[in-house]
Amino acid sequence: MNDTQPQTAGGKVLWHFTMSLDGFVAGPNHAMDWMTGISFRPGLVEEYVETTGAVLGGRDGWDAVVDDSRPYGGVWKGPIFVLTHHPEDATPAEGVTFLNCGPAEAVRIGLEAADGKNLEVFSPTIGRQLLELGLIDEIDLHIAPILLGEGIRLYDSPGGEPIRLDPTSAVNVRYRPAKTETIPN
Ligand SMILES: NC(=O)c1ccc[n+]([C@@H]2O[C@H](COP(=O)([O-])OP(=O)(O)OC[C@H]3O[C@@H](n4cnc5c(N)ncnc54)[C@H](OP(=O)(O)O)[C@@H]3O)[C@@H](O)[C@H]2O)c1
């Protein structure tokens, strides 16, 4: 099966998600338990731990974070930036900076902090704004073998124009419904 090349650090802005086959990056109420049990190619997580210099997320995702959990199971230790219109009532945490600014300025700050590595955007909302500004370098997705049916979509833009992406060829995937439950609750 075709696969992406290993990710490289290069001061890029990545819109990076594990996504359900039906296009959701979180379940209802920001649920993330559906990711339990999904396996990735060997070394993939380490690849992103190594190449990520900073993370940019939004306030809703941050408020939904359980027990101060950090990206990549806490192995990654870099700076996190959270965009919010009201930083004054955010729960502070070590290594997390709350920003109330435009998305382009947030990217500028994030890239500076990433110091030559990549800035990962962990937010559909902010990613959409950055896409409109031409500030996303790569949309980097891991398609999980699961259908969620509802939740937070990678991309929602009712009435908007289709966004063409390179490469322009379609990616073919083929799945069968699992006969037994393979994803633990
Ligand atoms: N599947 C994966 O790999 C993966 C990885 C990471 C995260 N996630 C999930 O992704 C979801 C993110 O959810 P989301 O995109 O709906 O929400 P979000 O981006 O986390 O939060 C949206 C909020 O961010 C603030 N915001 C956005 N743009 C802003 C701007 N330009 N200026 C100031 N504030 C701004 C606003 O909050 P206020 O107006 O309230 O301040 C807005 O309501 C979470 O559920 C998270 O768990 C999934």
The ligand as an ORCA input file, in Angstrom:
! r2SCAN-3c Opt
* xyz 0 1
  N      -7.480     13.663     15.835
  C      -6.382     14.302     16.132
  O      -5.276     13.923     15.724
  C      -6.449     15.551     16.983
  C      -5.278     16.225     17.335
  C      -5.384     17.391     18.063
  C      -6.631     17.868     18.435
  N      -7.741     17.182     18.084
  C      -9.078     17.675     18.426
  O      -9.404     18.767     17.593
  C     -10.472     19.460     18.223
  C     -10.306     20.963     18.000
  O     -11.575     21.477     17.983
  P     -12.075     22.795     17.203
  O     -11.250     23.056     15.989
  O     -13.555     22.654     17.078
  O     -11.825     23.873     18.280
  P     -10.523     24.652     18.669
  O      -9.835     25.195     17.483
  O      -9.771     23.838     19.642
  O     -11.194     25.865     19.449
  C     -11.927     26.835     18.755
  C     -11.804     28.090     19.565
  O     -10.464     28.620     19.494
  C     -10.505     30.029     19.578
  N     -10.049     30.594     18.333
  C     -10.058     30.058     17.085
  N      -9.560     30.945     16.199
  C      -9.261     32.054     16.894
  C      -8.713     33.321     16.523
  N      -8.388     33.607     15.259
  N      -8.515     34.232     17.499
  C      -8.810     33.949     18.793
  N      -9.343     32.783     19.198
  C      -9.555     31.856     18.253
  C     -11.971     30.387     19.792
  O     -12.198     30.301     21.208
  P     -12.783     31.482     22.125
  O     -13.515     32.440     21.239
  O     -13.627     30.785     23.104
  O     -11.601     32.092     22.754
  C     -12.693     29.227     19.115
  O     -14.009     29.077     19.553
  C     -10.447     19.035     19.687
  O     -11.541     18.190     19.959
  C      -9.181     18.236     19.816
  O      -9.270     17.207     20.763
  C      -7.673     16.046     17.355
*
